[in-house]
Amino acid sequence: MKKLFFILPNLFLFALTAKGQDVHLSQFYYSPLTLDPALTGDIRGNMRAVLNQRNQWGSVASPFTTSSISTDFRLFQDRFKGDALGAGFLLVSDKTAGGGMSSMQLMLSTAYHLNFGYHREHTLSLGLQSGLFQKRADYSSMTFGNQFSGEEFNTGIDSHENTVNPAFTRLDIRTGVHYHYEQPKGPSMNAGLAFFHINKPEASLLNGIYNLPWRSVFHWDARLSAGPGMALYPHILYMSQTQAREVLVGVIWERALRNERNLNINFSAGGSYRVGDALIFVTGMEYEKWKVNIGYDINLSGFHPASNYQGGLELSILYTSKLLPGKNRLPILQPCLRL
């Protein structure tokens, strides 16, 4: 109980001031529209649907939950002679323990994919994402330091906390650029740079003015052969927002269990290290158009005495339609980590 007394107020204060990182996922490579708007429509097919669910800090209090769902499409590839237009939407919900703080994002996303090179092995993409985000504070579900009696919290004591702006809705704009290189029977590589909150929307729940600062994201991944039917997918993520930084490096190993024209089954396992914060273990299965992945964070930060090294459980489900109509009908290819 004493640990909670000191920990929870700091977590709620962090959420109220919003002076830290945005919602993020450990399996960022399985959430393309939250990673980079330029990845909209960057798929081998004509449609992709993604569901992500993350529960965090369940060992300390009620879990902090993040849920996201997105759908995007690859359009006009026939008309654009190999180039394509991507379009999609993204819905994200984030709640703190007990629901005292919650946020919601509804975004529309588009990108243009320009293919070039002798074998059209290069793709340069530019994306734009905009929409509304809402943040809400429910003070009735929170407890504060002056309500602690020494042994427990007494919600009958007046907290003297008054919200000037208990909820708001704002316009948010993001953009990104992405480069993809791939040889049909060789390695592939992806690199991208994205910027979030470029309009710096006002986002204060307290008395005063606070503009949400830019968040910069750099991401990189590659596909390397690791022997017959096997591949390695190294990946790097760097995010920056004001004084907050996140660096994540890792690798995933994938084994093809069945790789035929009409049947594609793959198993994957690997891990990542979020510098100074957590070890992340992931595993997944791909069957035809479906991919299911589970990840778990082991907390190594200064918060581990309270968390008992338990971080977050994360689930990702992806569905990709791999056949395009008309002349752009594609065969089943070796899967890419981002898909």
Secondary structure per residue as TSV (DSSP state, phi and psi in degrees):
chain	resnum	aa	ss	phi	psi
A	1	M	-	360.0	-40.9
A	2	K	H	-64.5	-36.8
A	3	K	H	-61.8	-42.1
A	4	L	H	-64.4	-35.9
A	5	F	H	-59.0	-39.2
A	6	F	H	-86.4	-31.7
A	7	I	H	-80.8	-50.4
A	8	L	H	-62.6	-42.8
A	9	P	H	-57.4	-38.4
A	10	N	H	-66.3	-38.5
A	11	L	H	-65.9	-42.2
A	12	F	H	-67.1	-39.1
A	13	L	H	-63.8	-39.2
A	14	F	H	-58.1	-44.2
A	15	A	H	-69.5	-37.1
A	16	L	H	-66.1	-42.1
A	17	T	H	-80.4	-24.3
A	18	A	-	59.8	25.0
A	19	K	-	-96.1	54.8
A	20	G	S	-154.0	-161.9
A	21	Q	-	-71.5	153.9
A	22	D	-	-72.5	179.8
A	23	V	-	-57.3	133.7
A	24	H	-	-143.5	159.6
A	25	L	-	-122.7	144.1
A	26	S	T	-68.5	-38.7
A	27	Q	T	-89.9	59.8
A	28	F	G	-60.4	-30.0
A	29	Y	G	-70.3	-12.3
A	30	Y	G	-103.7	18.2
A	31	S	-	-139.2	69.8
A	32	P	H	-61.5	-37.4
A	33	L	H	-77.8	-19.1
A	34	T	H	-86.9	-15.1
A	35	L	H	-87.2	-47.5
A	36	D	-	-160.5	120.9
A	37	P	G	-57.1	-26.4
A	38	A	G	-68.2	-12.8
A	39	L	G	-84.7	-1.6
A	40	T	T	-62.1	120.9
A	41	G	T	78.5	6.5
A	42	D	-	-85.1	74.8
A	43	I	S	-140.1	156.8
A	44	R	S	-92.5	81.3
A	45	G	S	155.3	-158.4
A	46	N	S	-120.1	-5.1
A	47	M	E	-155.4	144.3
A	48	R	E	-141.7	135.5
A	49	A	E	-124.3	135.8
A	50	V	E	-133.1	133.9
A	51	L	E	-124.1	128.3
A	52	N	E	-126.1	137.9
A	53	Q	E	-137.6	127.4
A	54	R	E	-131.1	128.5
A	55	N	E	-115.9	128.2
A	56	Q	E	-134.2	149.0
A	57	W	-	63.4	28.2
A	58	G	T	-65.1	-22.9
A	59	S	T	-77.3	-14.1
A	60	V	T	-100.3	-43.5
A	61	A	S	-156.5	-166.0
A	62	S	S	-57.9	140.1
A	63	P	-	-61.0	144.2
A	64	F	E	-81.9	126.5
A	65	T	E	-118.5	139.6
A	66	T	E	-128.1	126.7
A	67	S	E	-127.8	138.7
A	68	S	E	-143.9	146.5
A	69	I	E	-138.4	137.7
A	70	S	E	-144.6	151.5
A	71	T	E	-138.9	132.1
A	72	D	E	-138.8	160.2
A	73	F	E	-132.2	150.0
A	74	R	E	-107.2	118.3
A	75	L	E	-122.5	153.7
A	76	F	-	60.7	28.6
A	77	Q	T	-66.7	-32.8
A	78	D	T	-65.1	-47.0
A	79	R	T	-68.7	-33.5
A	80	F	T	-91.9	10.2
A	81	K	T	55.8	47.5
A	82	G	T	104.9	-30.8
A	83	D	-	-72.0	170.9
A	84	A	E	-153.8	157.8
A	85	L	E	-111.5	131.7
A	86	G	E	-104.5	143.3
A	87	A	E	-146.1	143.2
A	88	G	E	-172.3	-178.8
A	89	F	E	-137.2	158.5
A	90	L	E	-138.0	133.1
A	91	L	E	-126.2	125.3
A	92	V	E	-129.4	133.3
A	93	S	E	-124.2	134.3
A	94	D	E	-135.9	129.2
A	95	K	E	-134.0	138.3
A	96	T	-	-82.4	175.3
A	97	A	G	-55.4	126.9
A	98	G	G	78.0	-2.6
A	99	G	G	77.1	16.3
A	100	G	S	-63.2	-35.3
A	101	M	E	-123.2	136.2
A	102	S	E	-144.4	152.5
A	103	S	E	-141.9	155.2
A	104	M	E	-141.0	138.9
A	105	Q	E	-127.0	135.4
A	106	L	E	-130.3	110.8
A	107	M	E	-124.4	142.9
A	108	L	E	-105.1	140.1
A	109	S	E	-134.8	142.0
A	110	T	E	-145.3	155.0
A	111	A	E	-155.4	151.6
A	112	Y	E	-114.1	132.6
A	113	H	E	-113.9	114.0
A	114	L	E	-102.4	117.3
A	115	N	E	-97.1	138.4
A	116	F	E	-152.9	172.4
A	117	G	S	108.0	161.6
A	118	Y	T	-58.1	-42.1
A	119	H	T	-106.1	17.2
A	120	R	S	53.4	42.2
A	121	E	-	-85.7	-8.2
A	122	H	E	-108.5	141.7
A	123	T	E	-135.3	127.6
A	124	L	E	-115.0	126.6
A	125	S	E	-123.7	141.5
A	126	L	E	-126.7	127.8
A	127	G	E	-126.8	155.9
A	128	L	E	-139.2	136.8
A	129	Q	E	-136.7	132.8
A	130	S	E	-148.6	157.1
A	131	G	E	167.9	-158.2
A	132	L	E	-114.7	143.8
A	133	F	E	-128.3	146.1
A	134	Q	E	-126.3	139.3
A	135	K	E	-126.2	140.0
A	136	R	E	-140.0	140.4
A	137	A	E	-116.3	126.1
A	138	D	-	-109.6	92.4
A	139	Y	G	-68.8	-20.0
A	140	S	G	-67.8	-21.1
A	141	S	G	-99.5	5.8
A	142	M	-	-106.9	155.4
A	143	T	-	-123.1	152.5
A	144	F	-	-128.9	166.3
A	145	G	G	-55.6	-38.7
A	146	N	G	-75.8	-1.9
A	147	Q	G	-97.5	3.1
A	148	F	B	-90.5	121.7
A	149	S	-	-85.5	-6.0
A	150	G	S	112.3	-24.4
A	151	E	S	-125.5	-30.4
A	152	E	S	-156.7	168.3
A	153	F	B	-87.4	135.1
A	154	N	-	-113.8	103.4
A	155	T	T	-71.5	-9.3
A	156	G	T	-74.5	-14.5
A	157	I	S	-82.0	133.2
A	158	D	-	-65.0	126.5
A	159	S	-	-80.6	-16.2
A	160	H	-	60.2	21.0
A	161	E	-	-99.3	121.8
A	162	N	-	-124.1	127.7
A	163	T	-	-82.8	127.4
A	164	V	S	-74.9	-37.0
A	165	N	S	-139.5	79.4
A	166	P	S	-66.7	-14.6
A	167	A	E	-156.5	147.8
A	168	F	E	-151.9	159.0
A	169	T	E	-129.8	131.5
A	170	R	E	-136.0	156.8
A	171	L	E	-81.4	137.4
A	172	D	E	-131.2	141.1
A	173	I	E	-129.7	134.2
A	174	R	E	-131.4	157.2
A	175	T	E	-148.0	162.4
A	176	G	E	-164.6	161.4
A	177	V	E	-132.2	145.0
A	178	H	E	-144.7	140.9
A	179	Y	E	-122.3	134.5
A	180	H	E	-129.2	134.3
A	181	Y	E	-127.3	134.1
A	182	E	E	-154.8	130.7
A	183	Q	-	-98.6	140.5
A	184	P	T	-52.4	-40.3
A	185	K	T	-120.1	23.6
A	186	G	S	-127.4	-164.6
A	187	P	-	-72.1	164.8
A	188	S	E	-134.5	159.5
A	189	M	E	-149.4	143.7
A	190	N	E	-132.8	140.9
A	191	A	E	-145.8	139.8
A	192	G	E	-148.0	157.2
A	193	L	E	-136.4	125.9
A	194	A	E	-130.8	151.9
A	195	F	E	-131.0	127.7
A	196	F	E	-110.9	152.2
A	197	H	-	59.1	43.2
A	198	I	T	-69.5	-17.0
A	199	N	T	-90.6	-0.5
A	200	K	-	47.3	65.4
A	201	P	-	-66.5	147.0
A	202	E	B	-70.2	132.3
A	203	A	-	-146.7	46.2
A	204	S	-	-101.5	133.0
A	205	L	S	-98.8	-2.8
A	206	L	S	-112.4	178.5
A	207	N	S	-74.3	111.0
A	208	G	S	139.8	178.5
A	209	I	-	-112.5	128.5
A	210	Y	-	-138.9	121.0
A	211	N	B	-99.2	130.8
A	212	L	-	-64.5	121.4
A	213	P	-	-76.7	161.9
A	214	W	-	-57.3	145.1
A	215	R	E	-119.4	126.2
A	216	S	E	-105.0	138.3
A	217	V	E	-131.4	128.3
A	218	F	E	-117.8	131.9
A	219	H	E	-136.8	147.5
A	220	W	E	-148.0	139.8
A	221	D	E	-152.7	163.3
A	222	A	E	-146.6	162.0
A	223	R	E	-119.5	123.6
A	224	L	E	-125.9	137.9
A	225	S	E	-67.4	138.2
A	226	A	-	-124.1	23.3
A	227	G	S	120.2	175.2
A	228	P	T	-57.2	121.6
A	229	G	T	73.3	10.9
A	230	M	E	-129.2	153.2
A	231	A	E	-149.7	153.0
A	232	L	E	-114.6	140.4
A	233	Y	E	-124.4	85.7
A	234	P	E	-71.2	150.0
A	235	H	E	-150.2	151.6
A	236	I	E	-137.4	139.1
A	237	L	E	-133.6	133.5
A	238	Y	E	-132.0	125.9
A	239	M	E	-127.1	144.7
A	240	S	E	-141.5	132.1
A	241	Q	E	-149.6	112.7
A	242	T	T	49.6	-119.3
A	243	Q	T	-89.8	-4.6
A	244	A	E	-86.0	137.7
A	245	R	E	-134.2	145.7
A	246	E	E	-138.2	128.2
A	247	V	E	-125.7	127.0
A	248	L	E	-133.5	129.8
A	249	V	E	-130.9	144.9
A	250	G	E	-172.2	-177.6
A	251	V	E	-151.4	145.4
A	252	I	E	-123.0	134.6
A	253	W	E	-100.9	135.6
A	254	E	E	-128.0	137.9
A	255	R	E	-123.2	126.2
A	256	A	E	-80.7	115.8
A	257	L	E	-84.3	-37.6
A	258	R	E	-143.4	129.9
A	259	N	E	-139.7	78.6
A	260	E	E	-118.1	169.5
A	261	R	T	-60.2	-37.4
A	262	N	T	-108.1	6.8
A	263	L	E	-152.2	124.4
A	264	N	E	-133.2	111.6
A	265	I	E	-128.2	126.7
A	266	N	E	-134.8	146.8
A	267	F	E	-117.3	140.1
A	268	S	E	-136.6	151.5
A	269	A	E	-156.8	150.2
A	270	G	E	175.0	-160.7
A	271	G	E	-164.4	168.8
A	272	S	E	-141.9	162.0
A	273	Y	E	-125.8	117.4
A	274	R	E	-89.3	111.9
A	275	V	T	-55.9	124.7
A	276	G	T	73.7	9.3
A	277	D	T	-134.2	-53.1
A	278	A	E	-159.8	152.6
A	279	L	E	-98.2	137.7
A	280	I	E	-124.3	124.4
A	281	F	E	-111.3	134.6
A	282	V	E	-133.7	150.6
A	283	T	E	-150.4	155.2
A	284	G	E	-164.9	166.0
A	285	M	E	-131.0	142.7
A	286	E	E	-120.6	128.6
A	287	Y	E	-131.4	109.3
A	288	E	T	54.0	-115.6
A	289	K	T	-87.8	-2.3
A	290	W	E	-109.5	144.0
A	291	K	E	-139.8	125.2
A	292	V	E	-122.6	129.1
A	293	N	E	-134.3	140.8
A	294	I	E	-125.6	134.5
A	295	G	E	-131.0	153.4
A	296	Y	E	-139.9	132.5
A	297	D	E	-94.5	131.9
A	298	I	E	-103.5	114.0
A	299	N	E	-74.4	125.6
A	300	L	-	-118.8	5.1
A	301	S	S	-77.3	-177.7
A	302	G	T	-64.5	-7.5
A	303	F	T	-84.4	-5.9
A	304	H	H	-64.5	-26.7
A	305	P	H	-59.7	-33.4
A	306	A	H	-84.3	-37.8
A	307	S	H	-83.1	-12.9
A	308	N	T	56.6	38.1
A	309	Y	T	68.2	3.9
A	310	Q	E	-90.7	122.9
A	311	G	E	-105.9	-101.5
A	312	G	E	-136.8	147.0
A	313	L	E	-102.5	133.4
A	314	E	E	-133.5	134.6
A	315	L	E	-122.7	133.6
A	316	S	E	-129.2	132.3
A	317	I	E	-127.3	126.1
A	318	L	E	-124.6	138.8
A	319	Y	E	-126.7	126.9
A	320	T	E	-127.8	125.7
A	321	S	E	-84.5	116.7
A	322	K	-	-97.7	2.0
A	323	L	-	-115.0	130.0
A	324	L	-	-98.3	150.3
A	325	P	S	-72.9	161.8
A	326	G	G	66.8	-140.1
A	327	K	G	-73.0	-15.5
A	328	N	G	-96.2	26.1
A	329	R	-	-64.8	128.1
A	330	L	-	-110.0	148.1
A	331	P	-	-77.2	167.5
A	332	I	-	-72.5	123.9
A	333	L	-	-112.6	168.9
A	334	Q	-	-56.7	128.9
A	335	P	-	-67.9	149.1
A	336	C	-	-101.0	143.2
A	337	L	T	-53.5	-40.0
A	338	R	T	-68.2	-18.0
A	339	L	-	-86.9	360.0
